[in-house]
Amino acid sequence: MSERATQEADSFVLQLAFLYRELGEELSSAYDNWLIGPLQLACNECYTLALLSGTAGEASGSNFGESLNSVADKLRSAFQSMNKHITEHDKLHLSKKWGALYAANLAAKCMFKLQRMQQAEYLYRPVTNPSFPPLHEFPRSQQVTYRFYCGRLALSSGNLAAANEHLSYAAKHCHRSSKHNAQLIMRYLVPVRMSLGQLPLARLLEKHGLAEYAELSQAMREGDVRTFVRAKDTFQLQYIKIGVFLLIERLTLVVYRRLLQRLRLVLGSKHLPLPAIECAFKSSGVDFTQEEVHCIVARLVTEKLMKCQISLSSNIVLMPEHAFPPLKKKKVQVGTHS
């Protein structure tokens, strides 16, 4: 986008912002909610133009978030304005609160673009209040969008169980024709489920075009450290861009664990000699010293991925029962709020 086009986009953003303000004032004073449709359209156009303007500004060295930040603030105000109104009708679609979730979702979308996840979490808090209308009364598309962003918020705070719940709902109820949205949801849901021990089938990854997880999942099944590291390095920038790199990095421990599981099956014993473990790692593409093997096993025990006794001589003795417990749906450190 040229500098002139950027200026025109900024001008349109200002005009739409003025239209939004006028519509918002009319909606506040009106008895019914017939202006919600035009207000939503104005908000959506503001977001689209601000995104285009910001992208061009970023390319030319300008501040990317200036226009988008302004739109996010206006959408947050719109949500708060709609939400504070007392429902005048028994049916939600006749109330001014009918547009509240749409405004909140679009504001959250802006905040995620701006890496302001903590503000998005604060924005969504009123939605969980008893005074807010039940989510099932809103359009299905808005429910899916809300659950998608809640899932990403849970992921950013390390709550994998909540992330799995929200993203699974979004994936299940996403419209079958919305292939792009389904792919976007699965791009976050797949690594969450992998962390909880649910590896995706190859046909699922192929269906949604998620080649970045194909080698990872296969390596986790086989305990193939070499393949896992190669795949992780290949798609590292993509993982960082969508905010799942730390989660993928943590899966390295799960690959180590799977390798030790396979070694136990090969040896047929609960005693795992350190030389045998070193040899297993070496055959899988990594050359660890005995001290490094001790550290890896200690980390697996600390993360509750393995139960054993670590001998300072030459053996690791697995517990007779549940030596490799199921992956816990616990809170882990996978990212931080910006």
C-alpha positions in Angstrom: 0.0 0.0 0.0 1.4 3.4 -1.0 1.7 6.4 1.4 -1.2 8.0 -0.4 -3.3 4.9 0.0 -2.3 4.7 3.7 -3.5 8.3 4.2 -6.8 7.6 2.5 -7.3 4.5 4.7 -6.6 6.7 7.8 -9.1 9.2 6.5 -11.7 6.5 6.1 -11.0 5.3 9.6 -11.6 8.7 11.0 -14.9 9.1 9.0 -16.1 5.7 10.1 -15.1 6.5 13.7 -17.3 9.6 13.4 -20.1 7.5 12.0 -19.7 5.0 14.8 -19.9 7.8 17.4 -23.1 9.1 15.9 -24.6 5.7 15.7 -23.6 4.9 19.2 -25.2 8.1 20.5 -28.4 7.3 18.6 -28.4 3.7 19.9 -28.1 4.9 23.5 -31.1 7.2 23.2 -33.2 4.9 21.1 -35.8 2.7 22.6 -35.1 -0.4 20.6 -32.0 -1.9 19.0 -32.5 -1.5 15.2 -29.2 0.5 15.0 -27.1 -2.4 16.2 -26.7 -3.8 12.6 -25.3 -0.5 11.1 -23.1 0.0 14.2 -21.6 -3.5 13.8 -21.0 -2.9 10.1 -19.2 0.4 11.0 -17.1 -1.3 13.6 -16.1 -4.1 11.3 -15.1 -1.6 8.5 -13.1 0.4 11.1 -11.2 -2.7 12.0 -10.5 -3.8 8.4 -9.3 -0.3 7.4 -7.2 0.2 10.5 -5.6 -3.2 9.9 -4.7 -2.3 6.3 -3.5 1.2 7.4 -1.4 -0.3 10.2 0.2 -2.9 8.0 1.2 -0.3 5.5 2.4 2.0 8.3 4.6 -0.8 9.6 6.1 -1.3 6.2 7.0 2.3 6.0 8.3 2.5 9.6 5.3 4.1 11.2 3.5 3.0 14.3 1.6 -0.2 13.5 -0.9 0.0 16.4 -2.0 3.6 16.3 -5.2 3.2 14.3 -5.9 -0.4 15.5 -5.5 0.8 19.1 -8.0 3.6 18.6 -10.5 1.1 17.1 -10.0 -1.3 20.0 -10.8 1.5 22.5 -13.9 2.4 20.6 -15.1 -1.2 20.5 -14.4 -1.6 24.1 -16.6 1.5 24.8 -19.3 0.1 22.5 -19.3 -3.2 24.4 -19.5 -1.5 27.8 -22.3 0.8 26.6 -24.4 -2.1 25.2 -23.7 -4.2 28.2 -24.8 -1.6 30.8 -28.3 -1.3 29.4 -31.0 -3.1 31.3 -32.7 -5.6 29.0 -36.0 -4.0 28.0 -37.4 -7.1 26.3 -37.8 -10.8 27.3 -36.0 -11.8 24.0 -32.3 -11.0 23.7 -32.5 -10.2 20.0 -34.8 -7.3 20.8 -32.5 -5.9 23.4 -29.5 -3.6 23.0 -27.3 -6.3 24.6 -27.8 -8.2 21.4 -24.7 -6.5 20.0 -22.5 -6.7 23.1 -20.7 -10.0 22.4 -20.0 -9.0 18.8 -18.3 -5.8 20.0 -16.4 -7.7 22.7 -15.1 -10.3 20.2 -14.0 -7.7 17.7 -12.3 -5.7 20.4 -10.5 -8.9 21.6 -9.4 -9.5 18.0 -7.8 -6.0 17.9 -6.1 -6.6 21.3 -4.7 -9.9 20.2 -3.3 -8.2 17.1 -1.7 -5.6 19.4 -0.4 -8.3 21.8 -2.6 -6.9 24.6 -3.9 -10.3 25.9 -4.2 -9.1 29.5 -6.6 -6.4 28.4 -8.6 -8.9 26.4 -8.9 -11.1 29.4 -10.2 -8.1 31.5 -12.6 -7.2 28.6 -14.2 -10.6 28.7 -14.8 -10.7 32.5 -18.3 -9.2 32.3 -19.4 -12.0 29.9 -19.0 -14.5 32.7 -21.2 -12.5 35.1 -24.7 -13.7 35.9 -26.1 -10.4 34.7 -24.8 -11.1 31.2 -27.2 -13.0 28.9 -26.6 -16.7 28.5 -24.1 -17.3 25.6 -26.4 -19.9 23.9 -28.8 -17.0 23.1 -26.3 -15.3 20.9 -25.6 -16.3 17.3 -23.5 -19.5 17.0 -20.7 -17.7 15.1 -20.3 -15.2 18.0 -20.2 -18.1 20.5 -17.4 -19.8 18.5 -15.4 -16.6 18.2 -15.7 -16.0 22.0 -14.7 -19.6 22.9 -11.7 -19.3 20.4 -10.3 -16.2 22.1 -11.0 -17.7 25.6 -9.0 -20.7 24.5 -6.1 -18.6 23.4 -6.2 -16.6 26.7 -6.2 -19.9 28.7 -3.3 -21.1 26.6 -1.3 -17.9 27.2 -1.8 -18.4 30.9 -0.7 -22.0 30.8 -4.2 -23.5 31.6 -4.2 -26.3 29.1 -7.4 -28.0 30.4 -9.4 -24.8 29.9 -7.7 -24.1 26.6 -8.6 -27.6 25.4 -12.3 -27.1 26.6 -12.7 -23.8 24.9 -10.9 -24.6 21.6 -12.7 -28.0 21.4 -16.0 -26.3 21.6 -15.0 -23.8 18.9 -13.8 -26.6 16.6 -16.9 -28.7 17.1 -19.3 -25.8 16.4 -17.4 -24.0 13.7 -19.5 -23.9 10.5 -18.4 -26.5 8.1 -18.0 -24.0 5.3 -15.6 -21.8 7.4 -12.5 -23.8 6.5 -10.1 -21.0 7.2 -11.6 -20.5 10.7 -11.5 -24.3 11.4 -7.8 -24.3 10.4 -7.1 -21.4 12.7 -8.8 -23.1 15.6 -7.0 -26.4 15.0 -3.7 -24.6 14.7 -4.0 -23.9 18.5 -6.0 -27.0 19.5 -3.6 -29.5 18.1 -0.5 -28.5 20.2 -2.7 -28.2 23.3 -4.0 -31.8 22.8 -0.5 -33.0 22.0 0.6 -31.7 25.4 -2.3 -33.6 27.0 -1.2 -36.8 25.3 -3.7 -36.8 22.5 -1.8 -37.1 19.2 -3.6 -36.1 16.0 -4.1 -38.5 13.2 -2.3 -37.8 9.9 -5.6 -37.4 8.0 -6.8 -34.7 10.4 -3.6 -32.7 9.9 -3.9 -33.1 6.1 -7.6 -32.1 6.2 -6.8 -28.8 7.9 -3.4 -28.1 6.2 -1.4 -28.3 9.3 1.9 -29.8 7.9 3.8 -28.1 10.7 2.6 -30.7 13.2 2.9 -33.8 11.1 6.5 -34.7 11.9 6.2 -33.5 15.4 3.3 -35.9 16.2 5.0 -38.8 14.4 8.2 -38.2 16.4 6.3 -38.1 19.6 4.7 -41.5 18.8 8.1 -43.1 18.1 10.3 -41.2 20.6 12.4 -40.0 17.7 14.3 -37.1 19.1 16.2 -36.3 15.9 13.0 -35.9 13.8 11.3 -33.9 16.6 14.2 -31.4 16.8 14.4 -31.1 13.0 10.7 -30.4 12.7 10.8 -27.9 15.6 13.6 -26.0 14.1 12.0 -26.0 10.6 8.8 -24.4 11.8 10.2 -22.4 14.7 9.3 -19.0 13.3 5.8 -20.1 12.6 5.4 -21.4 16.2 6.7 -18.2 17.6 4.4 -16.1 15.4 1.2 -17.8 16.6 2.5 -18.0 20.2 2.9 -21.8 20.7 6.7 -22.2 20.6 7.2 -22.6 24.3 4.4 -25.2 24.4 6.2 -27.1 21.5 9.5 -26.7 23.3 8.0 -28.4 26.4 7.0 -31.4 24.3 10.7 -32.3 24.0 10.4 -33.8 27.5 7.4 -35.9 26.2 9.6 -37.2 23.4 12.3 -38.2 25.9 9.8 -39.9 28.0 8.5 -41.9 25.0 12.0 -43.0 24.1 12.5 -44.3 27.7 9.1 -46.1 27.4 10.3 -47.9 24.3 13.6 -48.7 25.9 11.8 -50.4 28.8 9.8 -52.5 26.4 13.0 -53.6 24.6 14.8 -54.5 27.8 11.8 -56.0 29.4 12.9 -54.8 32.8 12.2 -51.9 35.2 16.0 -51.4 35.5 17.3 -49.0 32.9 21.1 -49.0 32.8 22.6 -45.5 32.1 24.8 -46.9 29.2 21.6 -48.3 27.6 19.9 -44.9 28.0 22.9 -43.1 26.5 22.9 -45.5 23.6 19.1 -45.0 23.0 19.6 -41.2 22.9 22.6 -41.6 20.6 20.6 -43.8 18.2 17.9 -41.1 18.2 20.2 -38.4 17.1 21.5 -36.8 20.4 24.7 -37.6 22.2 24.2 -37.0 25.9 26.7 -37.6 28.7 25.9 -39.6 31.8 25.4 -36.4 33.8 23.1 -35.0 31.2 21.0 -38.2 31.2 20.7 -37.8 35.0 19.5 -34.2 34.6 16.9 -35.3 31.9 15.6 -38.1 34.1 15.4 -35.7 37.1 13.5 -33.2 35.0 11.0 -35.9 33.9 10.5 -36.8 37.6 10.0 -33.2 38.6 7.4 -32.6 35.8 5.6 -35.8 37.0 6.2 -37.4 33.6 8.0 -40.4 35.1 8.3 -42.2 38.4 11.6 -43.8 39.3 14.6 -44.0 41.6 17.8 -42.4 40.3 20.9 -44.4 41.3 24.3 -42.6 41.4 25.9 -45.8 40.2 24.6 -47.0 36.8 20.9 -47.8 37.0 17.5 -46.0 36.9 14.9 -48.1 38.6 11.3 -47.6 37.5 8.4 -47.8 39.9 6.6 -51.1 39.6 3.2 -49.3 38.9 2.5 -46.3 36.8 6.1 -45.6 36.0 4.9 -43.4 33.1 1.7 -41.7 34.4 -0.8 -40.2 32.1 -0.1 -36.6 31.1 -1.7 -34.4 33.7 -4.2 -31.6 32.7 -2.2 -29.2 34.8 -1.2 -25.6 34.5 2.1 -25.1 32.8 4.2 -22.1 31.9 3.9 -21.7 28.2 3.8 -18.0 27.8 3.3 -14.6 29.4 0.8 -11.8 29.1 2.1 -8.8 27.3 
